[in-house]
Amino acid sequence: MRSQLVKSKARRPKRRRQGLKSWPITFSPFARALALARMPKRHSQNPTSSVNIPRHSHSSDDESFDGVIQADFSFFDPKPQDFHGAKTLLQTYLDDHEWDLSSFVDLILDQTTVGTVVKIEGDEDEGIFALVTALNFHRYREHRCFFTLKEFLLRKARQDKAVADRLRLLLEEQSRVVGLLVSQRMLNLPPQLLPHLYAALFDEVSWATEDEPTEELRNSFKFKHYIILSKIYVQKSAQQKRKPSNDNDEAIIYVKAEDEIFHKLRNYRPTGLVMAVEVDKIATFRQELASLISET
Amino acid sequence: MATRLQFENNCEVGVFSKLTNAYCLVAIGGSENFYSVFESELADVIPVVKTSIGGTRIIGRLCAGNKNGLLLPHTTTDQELQHLRNSLPDQVVVQRVDERLSALGNCIACNDHVALTHTDLDRETEEMIADVLGVEVFRQTIAGNILVGSYCAFSNRGGLVHPHTSIEDLDELSTLLQVPLVAGTVNRGSEVIAAGMTVNDWTAFCGSDTTATELSVIESVFKLREAQPSAIVDEMRKSLIDTYV
């Protein structure tokens, strides 16, 4: 049934090849030029991307290039070398609250069975473009970073007493079946990757419920709820918007598009930032995400 | 003793502070945690001064100094200059330098006797360094990097340099600086040594991502384990027998 899945200690990149009508995601004109110079070697059928790219390109105008650029995004299990990249992605996870981010990142990277990291294949930089994982609240309850996280969530929910109570219930009494869904990525990441990314995560969770060595670990992945911390922009008043948008009627703008789908499927009314989603709704989520991406 | 700390979730403590044998400069942060760690370590011995340079918080990378003086970039405002002159001890000469390469902390690495500088530094600046800081100046590169102030950190007792420094370079630098040098990393593999840590003769502050191995290397090369904050240690060095290891 699952013969193609080999979760061996040797790391297996799960390949998702995507054609992009956009730039390789790099941080500087120089890196972009390098990335473009590398790519024609891998994809000889690449139609227009020019081969003679100066190594030290100082010009910052990208308009001279047009056509389809191929980039190979690969999905990997998290490993310790990803520490700095993952830490950068999670830097603003709890806004500007001072907390033990390094040990939180260590927890994510230690959990190799559930969790995916998106990188460019063969990139020496080992830069991470996206990270998804699900952490069981009960399993990590002893860690200081989880204390801080729970405190932060409860503080954010405090405005609405009913919600705060239900959140506390989830985080404490029911913590065995509640998972923290961490999903951070570079905002320009091609949206075509998202359905695959979330598919990878939810598949890994279901595989982990059967493949984990100990009973306890298996049970720790039988989630009933996911907690998601997401950033949104809320329209302050009729006139003012924090971020301009084409759709004038939008009251809430989500930094990550899939959060909107989560919001629709929610079971608990979010107070801006924290959502708890029932696991049964995940299938619906995956369908809607696929349709959202194919529309955009 | 080496201490691990963070500046507002950022492990690059050498960017937001400047530590010498006579004073310590600290950036103004949102919370007081950063400042209070320095205070608790250094309060009785040297003044800990909160400041900004040119309105920014990256003071460790903009200024260069030792116990004799402090050099500031031309972007420093008059108020900041006055504040520093008032807060620092009188024997410390505070001087603003008109230099095109204004990130002096990235271009100059120094202790109380020797300074390594960026190869393209102005001649006038070099003279000012020799004058104000009372040091001998050498134009050098470290592992091929011209930003010597970023890729090495040294005190009067030892130094830590970029991990890819070759053995020959290490020997050459060690002869120039007259201190033992070690190639290593800080903050869990970061090569930018001086951004990740700051050090003087008896104490060091490193980013909280620094592993235990890195910390022990730092403590051994800078000889922090039996260090005393005494100004006379250097003078008495010749007549004292060093501790038996």
Interface residues (C-beta under 8 A of the other chain):
Chain A: F83 H84 Q91 D96 E98 W99 L101 S102
Chain B: Q6 E8 N9 C11 G30 S31 N33 R188 G189 S190 S208 D209
